[in-house]
């Protein structure tokens, strides 16, 4: 499988999406995010993933502008937060203003909050108008995706972004999405902060064998499965390292070794219970300067 930093997957509407991007979840607004985005684009990344609730869309836009990379060469994703589920148009237009762009390449429903079916139908209209080139969902299980069809969605989501790494391989969901021609995209592809995945002895042994870092090994495993990855980092050396995935290829046997780590262990909130999550535990929206 000849992959490079320029490798893309084709979405079900014909749009090309990079296999690798930079995530900015929990990147502080201001210079931290601005610098990370600029650095990633300088290193050859061509996809940036943000969200309204990350409160750093302005900083992402500034980093993109600083990079001098043409807008049409960058795949920008942002997400609709629950506060705007009743008015997705307003949510997207305000995100576009913060990002400083006329459209986003991918617009996602961030979680299956109450009203997600109606909100998705409105995303279809925003896509038809060209305000977003592709639409999709995040943190959706199979039954959520089926629910969209049952409520009259005419557009199959182009992308479903979920927590996905060797400890939470999401095999059933991945197989379902493949059959439905939905691209699975992995957030927290390295297991999230404070996890033990990077020190797992099976990962350590294979990374020694391939002479790559544990992070590179894990990211390569997912992209060889056809899963898009958006590792988050604010450190230039780590941003560079996370992009250097193309000098080696995992054998099928070694792919299986990594896959055997799966324990269906998610760190994110259960999307079936997201509407019961206490409001006080959600991030607070803080406006950027």
C-alpha positions as CSV (number, residue, x, y, z in Angstrom):
1,X,0.0,0.0,0.0
2,X,1.9,3.0,-1.3
3,X,0.9,5.9,1.0
4,X,2.3,9.3,1.4
5,X,1.4,12.5,3.3
6,X,-0.6,13.5,0.2
7,X,-2.7,10.3,0.4
8,X,-6.5,10.8,0.4
9,X,-9.7,8.8,0.6
10,X,-12.6,9.5,-1.7
11,X,-15.8,10.4,0.1
12,X,-19.1,9.1,-1.2
13,X,-19.8,12.4,-2.9
14,X,-16.5,12.4,-4.8
15,X,-14.6,14.8,-2.5
16,X,-11.1,13.8,-1.6
17,X,-10.2,13.9,2.1
18,X,-6.6,13.6,3.4
19,X,-5.8,10.4,5.4
20,X,-3.9,12.5,8.0
21,X,-4.8,15.7,9.7
22,X,-4.1,17.8,12.7
23,X,-6.6,17.8,15.5
24,X,-6.8,20.8,17.8
25,X,-9.0,19.5,20.6
26,X,-7.9,21.1,23.9
27,X,-5.4,23.3,22.0
28,X,-5.5,26.7,23.7
29,X,-6.9,29.6,21.7
30,X,-4.3,32.1,20.7
31,X,-0.7,31.5,19.7
32,X,-0.7,27.8,20.8
33,X,-3.3,26.8,18.2
34,X,-2.2,29.3,15.7
35,X,1.4,28.1,15.8
36,X,0.4,24.4,15.7
37,X,-1.8,24.9,12.6
38,X,0.9,26.9,10.8
39,X,3.6,24.3,11.7
40,X,1.4,21.4,10.5
41,X,0.7,23.0,7.2
42,X,4.4,23.8,6.8
43,X,5.2,20.1,7.4
44,X,2.8,19.1,4.6
45,X,-0.4,18.4,6.5
46,X,-3.5,19.5,4.5
47,X,-6.3,18.9,6.9
48,X,-7.2,20.7,10.1
49,X,-10.0,19.5,12.4
50,X,-11.6,21.9,14.9
51,X,-15.1,22.5,16.4
52,X,-17.2,25.2,17.8
53,X,-16.9,23.9,21.4
54,X,-13.1,23.8,21.1
55,X,-13.3,27.7,21.1
56,X,-10.2,28.0,18.9
57,X,-11.7,28.4,15.4
58,X,-10.4,32.0,15.1
59,X,-6.9,30.8,16.0
60,X,-7.2,28.0,13.4
61,X,-8.1,30.5,10.8
62,X,-5.1,32.7,11.7
63,X,-2.8,29.8,11.5
64,X,-4.1,28.9,8.1
65,X,-3.6,32.4,6.9
66,X,-0.1,32.6,8.3
67,X,0.9,29.4,6.4
68,X,0.3,31.0,3.0
69,X,-1.0,27.6,1.8
70,X,-3.9,28.3,-0.7
71,X,-7.3,27.8,0.9
72,X,-8.4,25.4,-1.8
73,X,-5.5,23.1,-0.8
74,X,-6.6,22.8,2.8
75,X,-9.4,20.5,4.1
76,X,-11.1,22.2,7.0
77,X,-13.5,20.4,9.3
78,X,-15.6,22.0,12.1
79,X,-18.6,20.7,14.1
80,X,-22.0,21.9,15.1
81,X,-22.5,22.1,18.9
82,X,-25.8,21.4,20.6
83,X,-26.5,25.1,21.3
84,X,-27.1,25.5,17.5
85,X,-28.9,22.2,16.8
86,X,-32.1,24.3,16.3
87,X,-30.4,26.6,13.9
88,X,-27.5,24.9,12.1
89,X,-27.3,27.6,9.5
90,X,-26.5,30.2,12.2
91,X,-24.0,27.8,13.7
92,X,-22.2,27.2,10.4
93,X,-22.2,30.9,9.4
94,X,-20.7,31.9,12.7
95,X,-18.0,29.2,12.4
96,X,-17.2,30.4,8.9
97,X,-16.8,34.0,10.2
98,X,-14.5,32.8,13.0
99,X,-12.4,30.7,10.6
100,X,-12.3,33.5,8.0
101,X,-13.4,31.3,5.1
102,X,-16.4,31.1,2.8
103,X,-17.0,27.3,3.2
104,X,-15.7,24.4,5.2
105,X,-14.8,21.1,3.6
106,X,-16.6,19.0,6.2
107,X,-19.3,19.9,8.7
108,X,-20.2,17.4,11.4
109,X,-22.9,17.0,14.0
110,X,-20.6,16.8,17.1
111,X,-22.8,14.3,19.1
112,X,-26.2,12.7,18.7
113,X,-27.9,15.3,20.9
114,X,-31.6,15.4,21.0
115,X,-32.9,16.7,17.6
116,X,-29.9,15.3,15.7
117,X,-32.1,13.9,12.9
118,X,-33.7,17.3,12.1
119,X,-30.3,19.0,12.4
120,X,-28.8,16.6,9.9
121,X,-31.6,17.3,7.4
122,X,-30.7,21.0,7.6
123,X,-27.0,20.1,7.1
124,X,-28.1,18.6,3.8
125,X,-29.5,21.9,2.7
126,X,-26.3,23.8,3.8
127,X,-24.3,21.3,1.7
128,X,-26.5,21.9,-1.3
129,X,-25.9,25.6,-1.0
130,X,-22.1,25.0,-0.9
131,X,-21.5,26.3,2.6
132,X,-20.0,22.9,3.4
133,X,-18.7,20.5,0.7
134,X,-19.3,17.4,2.8
135,X,-21.4,16.6,5.8
136,X,-21.2,13.9,8.5
137,X,-21.5,13.0,12.1
138,X,-19.3,12.4,15.2
139,X,-19.7,9.9,18.0
140,X,-22.6,8.2,16.2
141,X,-23.2,4.5,16.7
142,X,-24.8,2.2,14.1
143,X,-28.3,2.7,15.4
144,X,-27.9,6.5,15.2
145,X,-26.9,6.2,11.6
146,X,-29.8,4.0,10.9
147,X,-32.0,6.6,12.6
148,X,-31.0,9.2,10.1
149,X,-32.2,7.1,7.2
150,X,-35.5,6.3,9.1
151,X,-36.1,10.1,9.4
152,X,-35.7,10.8,5.7
153,X,-32.1,11.7,5.3
154,X,-31.3,11.6,1.6
155,X,-27.6,12.0,2.0
156,X,-25.5,9.2,3.5
157,X,-23.1,10.9,5.9
158,X,-19.7,11.3,4.2
159,X,-17.8,10.8,7.5
160,X,-18.4,9.4,11.0
161,X,-15.7,10.7,13.4
162,X,-15.3,8.6,16.5
163,X,-12.8,7.6,19.2
164,X,-10.8,4.9,17.5
165,X,-7.4,3.3,18.5
166,X,-6.1,-0.2,19.2
167,X,-7.8,-0.3,22.6
168,X,-11.1,0.7,21.0
169,X,-10.9,-0.6,17.4
170,X,-14.6,-0.1,16.6
171,X,-14.5,-3.1,14.2
172,X,-18.3,-3.5,14.0
173,X,-18.8,0.2,13.3
174,X,-15.9,0.2,10.8
175,X,-17.4,-2.7,8.9
176,X,-20.8,-1.1,8.9
177,X,-19.4,2.2,7.6
178,X,-17.5,0.4,4.9
179,X,-20.7,-1.2,3.6
180,X,-22.5,2.1,3.7
181,X,-19.6,4.0,2.0
182,X,-19.1,6.2,5.1
183,X,-15.5,7.0,6.0
184,X,-14.5,6.4,9.6
185,X,-12.3,9.1,11.1
186,X,-10.4,8.5,14.3
187,X,-10.1,11.1,17.0
188,X,-7.8,10.3,19.9
189,X,-6.1,7.9,17.6
190,X,-3.3,7.4,20.1
191,X,-5.7,6.6,22.9
192,X,-6.0,10.0,24.5
193,X,-4.0,11.7,27.2
194,X,-2.9,9.7,30.2
195,X,-3.4,6.3,28.5
196,X,-1.1,3.3,28.6
197,X,-1.4,2.3,25.0
198,X,1.9,3.8,23.9
199,X,3.7,1.7,26.5
200,X,1.9,-1.6,25.7
201,X,4.6,-4.3,25.3
202,X,3.2,-5.4,22.0
203,X,3.4,-1.9,20.7
204,X,6.9,-1.4,22.1
205,X,8.1,-4.7,20.5
206,X,6.8,-3.8,17.1
207,X,8.0,-0.2,17.2
208,X,11.5,-1.5,17.9
209,X,11.2,-4.0,15.0
210,X,10.1,-1.3,12.5
211,X,12.4,1.3,14.0
212,X,9.6,3.8,14.4
213,X,7.9,5.4,17.4
214,X,4.9,3.8,19.1
215,X,2.8,6.7,18.0
216,X,3.9,6.2,14.4
217,X,3.1,2.5,14.6
218,X,-0.4,3.1,15.9
219,X,-1.2,5.8,13.4
220,X,0.0,3.6,10.6
221,X,-2.2,0.7,11.8
222,X,-5.3,2.9,11.5
223,X,-4.6,4.4,8.1
224,X,-3.8,0.9,6.7
225,X,-7.4,0.0,7.8
226,X,-8.6,3.0,5.7
227,X,-9.4,5.0,8.8
228,X,-8.6,8.8,8.7
229,X,-6.5,10.0,11.7
230,X,-6.3,13.4,13.3
231,X,-3.6,13.2,16.1
232,X,-3.4,16.3,18.2
233,X,-0.2,18.0,19.2
234,X,1.1,21.5,19.8
235,X,4.8,20.5,19.8
236,X,6.6,21.0,16.4
237,X,8.7,17.8,16.7
238,X,5.7,15.7,17.6
239,X,3.6,17.2,14.8
240,X,6.4,16.3,12.4
241,X,6.9,12.8,13.8
242,X,3.2,12.1,13.5
243,X,3.3,12.8,9.8
244,X,6.3,10.5,9.1
245,X,4.2,7.3,8.5
246,X,5.2,6.4,5.0
247,X,8.7,4.8,5.1
248,X,7.3,1.5,6.5
249,X,4.3,-0.8,6.0
250,X,2.8,-3.2,8.6
251,X,2.4,-6.8,7.6
252,X,-1.0,-8.4,7.9
253,X,0.3,-10.5,10.8
254,X,1.5,-7.4,12.7
255,X,-1.7,-5.6,11.9
256,X,-3.5,-8.5,13.6
257,X,-1.1,-8.3,16.6
258,X,-2.2,-4.7,17.1
259,X,-5.8,-5.4,16.5
260,X,-5.7,-8.1,19.2
261,X,-5.1,-5.3,21.8
262,X,-8.7,-4.2,21.3
263,X,-10.8,-4.2,24.6
264,X,-13.6,-2.0,23.4
265,X,-12.3,0.5,25.9
266,X,-13.6,4.0,25.2
267,X,-12.6,7.1,27.1
268,X,-15.1,9.4,25.7
269,X,-18.7,9.8,27.0
270,X,-21.2,7.2,26.0
271,X,-23.1,8.7,23.1
272,X,-26.3,6.9,24.0
273,X,-26.3,8.8,27.3
274,X,-25.1,12.2,26.0
275,X,-28.4,13.9,26.7
276,X,-28.2,12.8,30.3
277,X,-24.7,14.2,30.8
278,X,-24.8,17.0,33.5
279,X,-24.7,20.4,31.9
280,X,-22.0,21.4,34.3
281,X,-19.6,18.9,32.9
282,X,-19.7,20.2,29.3
283,X,-16.9,22.6,28.2
284,X,-17.8,26.3,28.5
285,X,-17.9,28.4,25.4
286,X,-15.3,31.1,25.7
287,X,-15.2,33.7,22.9
288,X,-11.8,34.3,21.3
289,X,-10.3,37.7,21.0
